[in-house]
Amino acid sequence: ELGDVIDRAIESGTDKEEYDKFCDRQLAELLSGTRA
């Protein structure tokens, strides 16, 4: 599921900085057990 989201982000041309922030946010949500 998360892989699909990341794949779409890459395909949509998301730049590296935005991608890194996205990953950090996803990781924080996973670790805290919350859902976006």
C-alpha positions as CSV (number, residue, x, y, z in Angstrom):
1,E,0.0,0.0,0.0
2,L,2.7,2.5,1.0
3,G,4.8,1.4,-2.0
4,D,1.9,2.3,-4.3
5,V,1.7,5.8,-2.8
6,I,5.5,6.2,-3.2
7,D,5.4,5.0,-6.8
8,R,2.6,7.5,-7.6
9,A,4.6,10.3,-6.0
10,I,7.7,9.4,-8.1
11,E,5.6,9.1,-11.3
12,S,4.0,12.5,-10.7
13,G,7.4,14.1,-10.8
14,T,7.7,14.9,-7.1
15,D,11.1,16.5,-6.4
16,K,13.6,15.0,-4.0
17,E,13.0,17.4,-1.2
18,E,9.2,16.9,-1.2
19,Y,9.7,13.2,-1.5
20,D,12.0,13.2,1.6
21,K,9.5,15.2,3.6
22,F,6.7,12.8,2.4
23,C,8.7,9.8,3.6
24,D,9.5,11.4,6.9
25,R,5.9,12.1,7.5
26,Q,4.8,8.6,6.5
27,L,7.4,7.1,8.8
28,A,6.4,9.3,11.7
29,E,2.7,8.3,11.2
30,L,3.6,4.6,11.1
31,L,5.7,4.8,14.2
32,S,3.0,6.7,16.1
33,G,0.4,4.3,14.9
34,T,-1.8,7.0,13.4
35,R,-3.4,7.2,9.9
36,A,-3.3,10.2,7.6
